[in-house]
Amino acid sequence: MQLQNHLEPMVVDPSNEENDNQEEEAVIVENSNLDLDSFSSSYSGLGRLYRLIFVADRCPGLREEALLMALAHVQTTCNVALYNKILQKLHQPGLGSCGGGAGGSNLPDVAGGGGAAEGAGSSSGATRSAHSLPSPDIQWIEAKTKKATLKLEKLDADLKTYKANNIKESIRRGNDDLGDHHLDCGELSNALKCYSRSRDYCTSHLHILTMCLNVIKVSIYLQNWSHVLSYTLVGGNKDQSAVVQTKLACAAGLAQLATKKYKSAAKSFLTAQLDSCTYSEVLSPWNVAVYGGLCALATFTRHELHKHVIMSSSFKQFLELEPQLRDLIFKFYQSKYAQCLRLLDHLRDTLMLDMYLSLVLQDTLMLDMYLSLVLQDTLMLDMYLSLVLQDTLMLDMYLSLVLQDTLMLDMYLSLVLQDTLMLDMYLSLVLQDTLMLDMYLASHVKTLYGKIRNRGLVQYFSPFKSASLERMAVAFNTSVSGLEDELMALILDGLIQARIDSHNKIVYAACVEERSVTFERTLEMGQQHIDRLHMLVLRAALMRQQMHVKPPSREAMPGASGSSVDPLADLQAS
């Protein structure tokens, strides 16, 4: 029976994760308080258009406003295909009614998005009719198409002339100009080809850096992450300014985030410099702060979090852009996990509207409480108290419960766990809406939240020999049965060495026999010394026989540089 209790959650948990991943694809954020004006002003080029379209697809309340802003911006380019796509979305039936519902008005499907704009602060009470939606501008389409065609013909003719004259610099610039034109028209594949062709005509490291940045930018738009990582390595080998270094670090971090290499992504984002962060085509400084902070929370140890995040002079400047994320990191480091959980829920909805982060936030949801800070950071710093409380008192189940009850009755802890956490409820709703709207982060939200919660559970239990499941459930805002399933998964994964008493609702740390462990370590060290001595004796014998290993020449066949078998055999015989 005990074996079955351990195996059943293992069958259920993976299927739940798969279901969560599938549901996350169609996540809808209602009543978001995202300021689209400041949001869109943080980006430029195709990055702004893609993010506005992503917000429109994820948030019905902001759908019409986001599409109208995207439509106004796309008219400054030659991207006729994207213009038609935005118009189609704007007039698409059935989705406008969702926006009307979110805005609090009951409008026809074709004008439903007007309710969202009205709910966002429109002073006029008049409803938006179907005639107020923009219709296709045939003149603009024809003019832009003709202009793009003429410019393409001119650039092609110029490039052929440059190739005929065989001037490398002119050919490189011609390919770059042609790539810029294709990018402005939304032809990403052709733009990538043109930028890649300029590599053969680069004559300095500055030209190579420019080529790498162009290829990286288009590859990010295409979400070709292997390409991004490859070219960040090529560009990273060259001498570079702080601006270029920050761009390469952000691009590498974004690719690693998309491929779920969260610790590598955190390290990449942490190397960025705020003063040099001018990558509005892809990321804003706020994105760097959120991406780097969440990935660090999910993967860094307590020491790494303090050293590389909290004490980092450069990343502190990014955290100032998002005070709630800064507070979240500090509370996690202080083991105030319940407050962290509320702040993470606060950020969830906004991150889910991030195109790149939405994949991560799907498997991650967790954190809690101040009790671990007292036991781990205060009592455990004192050697005598650590020995008494951890090795003696905590071995006794009754004393362990009494100690926990006493600490929980402390007036300061009570204020932290009850009054302070309840005051964070409003902030939680605001941050949750913010994270759900991040284009790159939305799909990763659940994954990161789960990793952060698991790390919180591990850190919470680490100073104890035993802990009450009921107390832990209160600390992590969950049920006892749910907490038991979480702990069981962590135990089976080897993250926590413990046993669960389901009857008494107590989790016990696994007892380690120090004597056997010491003997095993002693034997292992002895074997290592024996191996080192054998190597030293062999090296001395080889030197005495004046045996030297020389690298074979290119013309020599493998094994033709001399027979080394007989001397070694003679040496072993002697």
N, C-alpha and C positions, 0 to 999 in steps of 0.2 A: 504493500500500500504506500509506503513511503517513497518507493521508486516511482510509482505512478504519479504521485503528487509532484515529483520533480520533473517528470517528462511531459506532463500535459501542457504546462505553459509554453514549453519549447515548441510545441506543435501549433499553438495558437498565436504566439507573438509574431512569427514571420508573416503569417497571413494577414494580421492586422496592419503590419507595416506596408505590405503590398496594397492593401485597400486604401490606406492613407495616401500612398503615392498616387494612386489612380484618382482619388477624389480631389487631390490638390491641383490637378490639371485644370479643373473647372471652378476653382475657388472664386467666390464673389465677395467683395468687400462693400458693405453697405454703410452709408452715412460717414464717409471719410472726411476728416477735417483738413485734408491736404490743400495747401495753397498752391494752385496750379501756376500762378504768375511767377512766384519765386522759384517754384520747382523747375519750370521750363527755362527760366533765365540762367539756370546753372549749367545748361548744356547748349551745344551748338551742332549744326550740321545734321547728319542722319541720326546721331545719338539722340537729339531732342525729338525728332519725329518718331523714332522707334519707342521711346519711353512714353510719349503722349499716347500713341496707339495702344501700348500695353496697359496704361492706366484706363483708357477707354474700354478695353476688353474686360478688365478686372473689376472696375468700379462703375456700376450703372448710374450712380448719383453724379458722377463727374464725366460721364460718357460724352454728352453733347459738347460741353465746354472744352474738353480735351481734343475732340475731333475738330472743332472749329479753330482752335489754336494751331493744331497740326496742319489744317488746310491753309491757314494764313501763312504759315512758315514754308510749306512746300511750294507755294507760288513764288518764292524768291529763288527757287532752283529750276532746273530743267527736267525734273523727275515727273514726267507726265503719267507714268504707270502708277506711281504711288499716289498722285493726285486723284486719279480715277478710283483707286482702292479706298481712299479716305472718304470720297463722296459716296461710294457704294455703302460703306459702313454707316455713314451719316443718315442715309435714306433707308437703311435696312429695316424692314418691318419686324415687329415683335420685341426688339431690344430697347426701343425707345420707351416702351411702357414701363420697363424696369427703372429707367432713370426717372420717369414721372413719379413712380411709387416712392422712390428714395427721396425725392424732393418734397413729397407730401401733397401732390396734386394728382388728379385723375384726368389725364390727357390722352388724346388719341395716340396710337403707336408711333406714327410718323413724327409727332411733336413731343413725345414723352420726355425727351432729354431736356426740354425747357424747364420741367419741374426741378431738375437738379440745379440748373443755373439759378432758378428762383429761390430754391432752398439755400443756395450758397450766399445769398445776400442781395438779390435783385430787388430794387426798390419798387419797381413797377409790378402791379398785381395782374397785369394782362397776361394771358397764356400765349405760348408760342404756337403759331399755326403752321400748317404745312408749307404755306407760301413763304414763311420767313426763313426756311432752310435754303442755303445757297444751291443753285442749279449749276450744272456743268458750264463752264466758261469756254465756249467753243473757240472764241477768238484767241484766248490765252493758250489753249492747247495747240492750235494751229501755229501760232507765232513761236511758241517754245520748240515745237517739233521742227519747224523750218530752221530756226536759229541753231538748234543742236546739230542738225544735218549739215548745215553750211560750215559750222565750226569743226565738225569731225572731218569733213573733206579737206579743210585747210590744214588741220593738224597732221592728217595723213600725208598730204603733199609735202609739208615741211619736213616730216620725218624721213621721207624718201630722199629728199634733197640732202639732208644731213648724212644719211647713209652713203649716198653717192660721193660726197666729199670726204667721207671717212674721218669725221671729227668726233672723237669720243664724247667730249663734253656736250656738244650740241645734240648728239644722239640720246645721251642720258636725259637731258632736259626735255627733249622731244617726247620721250617715253613717259616722263613724269607729267608733262602737260596733257598728254593723251589719257593717262590714268586719272588725272584730276577731272577731266571732262567726263569720262565714263562714270566716275563716282558721283559727279553732280547730276548725271542723268539716271542714277540708280542702277547702273549696269555693273554690279560688283565683281562678277567673274571676269569681265573684260578689263576692269580696273586692276584687278590682282595680276592678270597676265602682263599688263603694261608695266606696272611697278616692278614685277619680278624680272622683266627683260632688261631693265636699267642696271641690274647688278653687274652684267658683263662689261659695262662702260664706266664703272666707278673708278676714279683715279686717286681718291684720298679717303681717309677714314671718315671724314664728314659726309662724303657722298654715300658711303656704306650705311652710316647711321640714318641718314634721310631715307634711303631705300628701305631699311629695316622698319622704321617707324611707319612708313606708308603701307608696307605689306602687313604689319601688325594691325594697323587700324582697320583695313579692309577685312582681314581674317577675323577680327572680333565681330564685325558686322555680320560676317558669314558664319560665325560661331565655329570656326575651324581651329580648335584649341591646340592641336598638335603643331600646326603652322605657327601659331602665336608663340608657343614655348621655344620652338626651334629658332625663330628669328630674334627672340629676346636674348638667347644665348649668343647668337652671332653679334648682336649689337653690344652685349655686355663685355665682349672681349676688346672693345675699342676704348680709346680715351674719350671721355664724355663729360659734359657739363652736368650741373645739378638738375637742370630741367630735364635733360635727356635721361639721366639716371632715374629720376622719379617716374617718368613715363614708362620706362622699361620695367621698373619694379611694379607699377600698378598693372601693366598689361600681364606680366607674369603672374601676379597675385590673382587677377581675374581668371586667367586660364586654369590655374591650380584650384581655385574655388569651384569652377565649373566642372572640373574632373574629380572633385571631392578629395583633393589633397589639402585638407584644411590647415594642417600645421605649417606646411610649406607656404600656403597662401598668407597665413598670418605673418610669417617671417618676411615675406616680400612686401606686404603693405606696411610693416613696421619700419622699413628702410626709406619710406617716402618722406619728403620734406614739404612742409606746408607752403613755404614761400616759393617753391619751385613747382607746385602742383597746378599746372595749367593744361589739363588734359580734358577740356570740356567736351570734345568730340566723343568721349567714352565715359569718363567718370568725373564726379565732382569731389571736392575735399570731404564733404559729408559722407559720400559713399566710401571713401577710403577709411574714415573713422569707424563706420558701422561694420564694414566687411572685416577689417583688421581686428576690431574689438571682439566681435562675436567668434571669429575663428580662433582667436587667442583664448577666449573663455572656454571654448569647447575642447581645446587640445593641450594647452600649456599646463604645466605643473604649477603648484603654488609659488615655488621659487622663481620659475620662469616668468610667471605673470607679474610678480613684483619687480623683477630685474628688467625685463624687456618692455613692459607696458606701463606700469605705474611709475617707475623711475626713469622712463625714457623722456628726455627733454624734447625730442622732435615729435613723438607721437602724442605727447600731452597737448600740443597745440591743436592737433586734429580732434582730440576728445573735447576740447573747449567748444567745438562747433555743435556737439550733441551732449549737453550736460546730463541728460538722463542716462545715456550710455556710460558716461564717466562715473556717475553714482552707482550704476549697476555693477561695474567692474570693482569699485571699491567695496561695495557691500558683499560681493562674492569673495573677495580676498579676506574680508573680515568675518566670513562664514555666516552672514546674515541672509540665509538662503531663501526664506519666505519673502523677503522684500525683493530679492532678485527675481523670483518667480513672477511677482506682480509686474515688475518693470519689464520683464521679457514679454509677458502677455500684452503689455502696453505697446510694445514696438511691433507686435506680430503683424497686424493688418497692413502697416506701411511697408514692411519688408516683403510681404507677399505680392506687392505690386512692383517689386524690383525684378527685372527680367532675368538677371543672372543669379540672384540670391534665392529666388523662390524655390529652386530645387533642393537647396540645403535645409531650409527651415522646416522641411516636412518630417524629419525623423528625430527631432530634438526637444523637448518641451520641459524644462525642469529647474528647481532650485529651492533653498530654504535656510534659514534661522541663525540665531545668535548663540545658541548653547555651545556649538562646536568651537566658537571663538574662545569662550571662557575656559573650556576644558583643554583645548588643544594649544592655544597661544598663551594662556596665562598659567594654568596649573602645570602644564607639561614643561614650561620653562624652568621650573624649580625641580632640581633633581630629587630632592627628598619627597616632595608632594607627588611627583610623577611615580616614584616607586610605590609609595603608600596607596595612592588612589588608583593607579592603573594595575599594579601587580597584586595588591592585597585586597582592598575593599571591593574593587570591581569584580573580583572572582566570586564574591558572595552575591547571589541574586537579590536578596532582600536589601542589603546595603546599597547595591547598585541602584535599585529603584528609589531608595530613600535619598541617595545623593542627587539623583535626577530631579526628584520632587522638590528638594530643597533649593536647587539652583533655579528651577522654574518658578518658585515662589518669590525669588528676588524681585524687588520693586522695579529696578531698572530693566531687567529682562522682560518683566511683565509689560512694561510700557512699550518696549521694542517690539515684542511679539504680538501685542494686541492693538494698542492705540495707534502706534506708528504705521503698522501694516494696513490697518483699515483706512488710514488717511491717504495711502498710496493708490486707492481704488480708482480715483478719477484719472490720475496720471497713467495708470495701467491701460485704460481704454484709449488714451491719446497715442501712446507709443505703439500699441497693437495695430492701430489703423496705419501708422506711419510705415512700419516694416512691410506690411502686406502689399504696399504699393510700389515697392522697389523692383525694378524689372529683372535684374540679375540675381537678386537675393531671394525672391519669393519662393522659388522651388526648393531652396535649401533651408528654409526656416525651420521646418520640423526636425530635420536631421541635426542641425546645430543645437536646437533647444534640447533634444534628447541627450546629446553628448554633454551639454552643460549640466543637465539634471543628474545624469549618472555620475559625473565628477563631483557634484555636490553631495550625493549620497555616500560616495566613497570617502570624501573628506570628513563628512559628519561622523561616520562610524569609526574612523581610524583611531581616535584616542581611547575607545571603549574596549573592554573585555566582554561586556554584554550591554544590550540596550533594549528598551521597551518598544515594541512595534507601535503601540498606541501613541507614545510620545513622538516617535518619528513621523507617524502619519499626520499628527497635528502640525508638526514642524514643516512638513512638505505639502500641506493642504491636500491630502489624499485620504483614501480609505485604508483600513488595515489590510484588507484582502488585496487591494491594488498595490500597496507597498510591499506586501509579501511576494507578489508576482515579480515586481521590479527587483527586489533583493535576490530572488531565486535566479533571475536571468543574469544578474551581476556575478553571483556565486558560480554559476555554470560557465560563465565566460572567464572566470579566474580573476576578476577585478576586485572581488572581496573574498577573503579567506574566512568563512564563517559558517555556522550551522543555525538553522531556524527551528525553534520550538513552537510549532503551530498551536499546540494546546495552551501553553501559558503565554503565547504571543511575545516571545523574547528571542532575540537573535544573539548568539554567542560567537565570539571570535574563536577561530580554530586554534586549538592548543598546539603549540610547537614544542617538541621535545628538544630542549637546548642541548642536551648531552649528545644525542645522536647527530644533530646538526653540526656540533663542534667536531665530532669524530670524522664526519664526512668531509668537512672543510680541511681538516688536518691531513687526511689521506689524499685529497685532491692537491693540496700544496706540496706534499711529499712527492707525488708523481710528477708535478711540474718541475721540481728541483732535479729529479732523476733525468728527465728529458733534457734539461739544460746541460747537465753534466755530460750526458752522452754526446750532445752536439759539440761541446767544448773539446772533449777527447777526440772526436772525429776530426775537428778542424785542426787541432794540434798535430795529429798524425798526417794529415794532408800537407800541412806546411813543412813537416819534417821530411817528407818524401819529395818536396818541391813540386807539388802538383798544382797547376794553375788552369783554370777554365777560361779559355779565350773564346770570344764570339766568332762564329763561323763567317767566312767571307761570303760575299754574294754569289761568287762563281762556284763555291764548293757545294757539293750535294749534301743533303742531310745525312749526318753520320760519317762523313768523309774526313772530318777534321782530326781524326785519330781515335784509336780504340781506347776507351777509358774503363772497359770492363775488367781486363786482366789485372791492371794495377790495383784496382779496388779489391778484386778477389784475393790477390797476394797480400794486401794489407789486412783483410779480414782473417786470412789464414795465419798471419803472423801474430 
